[in-house]
Amino acid sequence: MSQSLHDNIEAIEAGYEFLLAYAAQGRETDAGPGGSEVRDTLTAMSEAAVAIGTALTGDSDPFSSVVVDDARKSGAAIALVLAQAAISSELVDNLNASIHLRALLTDLFLLSETLS
């Protein structure tokens, strides 16, 4: 697996773990102490989703097209959250529950195991 693909997979996986913790905080907004970290994390995840999609576009492996599609859908969901004036724990919890983000995570777990 290329280093950049590996790094982007790690950004998605680590970002999801952070989002789980953020969702449990019961925050109404991302304003205040520590709140900007959620935007930074979501931005990194969004960039990683785009990079993963770009890296796998045109790959001859049929599973690559599945990952590309799931990365696109996840990126759209993340962008929707980032566009909000306030990012609450409830909003992040709903993103975490999104089938699109979960599908991408599962894709990446599978991809990581096959490319190791």
N, C-alpha and C positions, 0 to 999 in steps of 0.2 A: 504494500500500500504506500502510495506516495506520502511524503511527510506532510504536505499541505492538506491532502485529503484527511489524513489522520488528525491533524490539528483542528480541522473544521468539524470532524465527527466529535472530537473531544469538547469543542465549544458548545455544540448542541447538547451533549450529555451532561456536561458540568452546568450549563445554563439551566437545564431542566431541574437538576437537583437544587439549584439556588431558588428557582421559582416555587418549588414545593415548600421550601422554608419560608419564603416571602408570603405565600398564600396562607400559611398558618399563623401569621402575625396579627391578623385582624385589622390591618391598616385601612383607613378610609382614602388615603392619598399617598403618593410617593414623595410629597413635600416633607421637608424636615430631615432630621438626622438619618442617614443611611438610605434615604429614599432614592437618591440618584443612581444608586447601584443597580436598581431594577431596570432602569432605562439603559444603562450601559450593558447589562447582561442581555437584554432583549435586542439591542442593536447588534451585539456580537453574534447572537443567534441568527438574526436576520441575515447578516453578512455571510455567516457560515452556510446557511441554507442556500443562498444564491451561489456561493462558491462550489458547494457540493453539486448542485444542479448543473452548473457550467462544466465542472470536471467530468461529469458522467454523461453529458449530452453527446450523442453520437457513438457511444460505446456499443459494441456489438452484442454484449451480454443482455438478454431480454430483461433481467432484473434491474439493470441500470435505468431503464425507462420508467420503471415503477418508482425507484428512488427519486428520479428527477421530478416526476409528477407530485410525489408526496412532499418533496422539498419546496416546490412551488406553492402548494396549498398551505403548508406550514408557514412559509414566509409571508403569505397574504394574511394569515391569522395574526401573526406577530406584528405585522405592519399596522393592522387595525388597532391593536392594543397600544402600540407606540404613538398612534395619532391622537390618543385621548389626552385631555388636559390633566387628568388625574388618573393614576394607576392604583387601583385599590387591590387589596388582597383577594376580594371576591372576583374581580375581573381576571386576575392572574389564575385563580383557582379554576375559572371557566376555561381559560386558555389551556391550562394543564389537562383538563378533561377533554379537550378537543380531540376528536378521532384523528384529525389530520396530524397534529403534533405527535400523538401516540404512535400513529402509523410510521412516521418518519423515524422516531426513536427505535421502534422495532426493526425497521429496515436497516438502520445503522448498526444495531447490535448484530444482526445477521451478517451484514456486509463485513463488519470488523472481524468476525469469526472466520469467514471464508477467505479473507485476504491476509490474515496474520501469518 
